[in-house]
């Protein structure tokens, strides 16, 4: 079975357009007839609401912390070929709950591995930090897409992100690579 490609949409800086980039990449490939899954791992849930899903139901938190099957949490959107695993406010405390778990860096990967065979592309909308949720996304991904604003100060955090990606590559996911940078808000 051919497995879908998984991309983390990452930048530790807030307000750079991670949810917008995730939604548009997923919608674009879906419009081309490819099956796309967006997974919102940002507790703010902007990707969830932006795609038109409910932030009040079961969400990625239920998969990560409570062991819910991802197939039971997937929401089919109004758009053909485009699904989402939503986020919710419950995700805000997930990193604290994950700290004592065995293989805590691989919790999201185990979830993604269960569903990626059903999709051509999986896009992970990450929170604006380099915490445990983002580390999980990098561990679960084939590639990284970095949305970055077209301004000088946007470059300051980029070196820290590259350092984190190198750390994840060396100890958790040797196949991880930077797919590219998307200039936003031009």
Buried (B, 14 or more C-beta within 10 A) or exposed (E): EEBBBBBBBBBBBEEBBBBBBBBBBBBEBBEEEBBBBBBBBBBBBBBBBBBEBEBEEBBBBBBBBEEBEBEEBBBEBEBEBBBBBBBBEBBBEBBEBBEEEEEBBBBBBBBBBEBBEBBBBBBBBBBBBBBBBBBBBBBBBBBBBBBBBEEEEBEEBBEEBEEBBEEBBEEBBEEBEBBEEBEBEE
